[in-house]
């Protein structure tokens, strides 16, 4: 799960918990408020009924009770040994809280009242008891009201909360996703910039954000790190280029001197040693020239590669150039298919890159083997494939073949001339031409290079 989703889910979970806590608290508060309001109203009704009954003769009580605007009203008579219902509204209604009323009435405290909750047939009532007289037998008036209305109100509120919850979760998730996405945009830029950075191009930077939080600090630190890294890599490149330039002249002079000694037979006793030294000087000159080529490629601006190049013509020229070398090694160099293809770039550089790969294929293919070349156009892309039936490579070697001076298994590479920079140069040239390189290999069965170009119609 992505970081954005995790943060969004955390926000949603927190919001849902807070919403539930708030909703439940609101429901409880509403319930308490409604119950308190009902109690106050019930007290007022009880006092009003008590006053009406005290001011009227006993024979008028049934009429007063019948017309009084309450759900339940009852009059009890409490003697020394029993309590009985004198009047009830509605008639025949079960008595409410008889035992509590009897104990309360026998206390004999003047002006005292009693409030209690009574459950009857699954319905809860608030009941207020007040004394009509202190004389024995004591008469008590009871006024009751059902709490069903309060319960329904709370139940409806809970139902509304449950109905709103899914919509709230969806809205919260979408909103948090947008907010988190906006918040993590600088982090996404860091990731995308880091992916786009290579040793060949360290100039990319992230646009700095005008914030003083951790994100802004991350962007500034990343850009500062890239500046230092670019300076270090450029210094190494300049050193390699300068060293190659400095070495090229003395090595060329040394080669000329050795060739002169061998040509004039000035040292017949050490001719073998001189030839070995000359071979090593040739290798050093080849390395220096390759380093100069890499330095040139590193400093080359891809915007300057704007010529239309007939890639099929370049491929056929390379094919013709290596025919003789392949025949000497008894290797079949074959063309499977070459479609007309035009790309934007530099014909000389492309020829050098393709030549390096074909040269490797011919060198590492034993006598009797084959090297096949094809160039196939597919829409706005073209695929150049160079396959051989040579020694092949392991997966571990495939990850290193484009590294500087890497020559693979010493048991094979020592028998084949080379310096380990040909594929490095080829890959850099293809990258300058916005071409991707894919390599497949099977030890003992051969290797295939697949280079995909963007064509120009």
Secondary structure, 3 states (H helix, E strand, C coil): CCHHHHHHHHHHHHHHHHHHHHHHHHHHHHHHHHHHHHHHHHHHHHHHHHHHHHCCCHHHHHHHHHHCCCCEEEEEEECCCCEEEEEEECCCCCCCCHHHHHHHHCCCCCCCEEEEEEEECCEEEEEEEEECCCCCCEEEEEEEEECHHHHHHHHHHHHHHHHHHHHHHHHHHHHHHHHHHHHCHHHHHHHHHHHHCECCECCCCCCCCCCCCHHHHHHHHHHHHHHHHHHHHHHHHHHHHHHHHHHHHHHHHHHHHHHHHHHCCCCHHHHHHHHHHHHHHHHHHHHHHHHHHHHHHHHCCHHHCCEEEEHHHHHHHHHHHHHHHHHHCCCEEEEEEECCCEEEECHHHHHHHHHHHHHHHHHCCCCCCEEEEEEEEECCEEEEEEEECCCCCCHHHHCCCCCCCCCCCHHHHCCCCCCCCHHHHHHHHHHHCCCEEEEEEECCCEEEEEEEEECCC
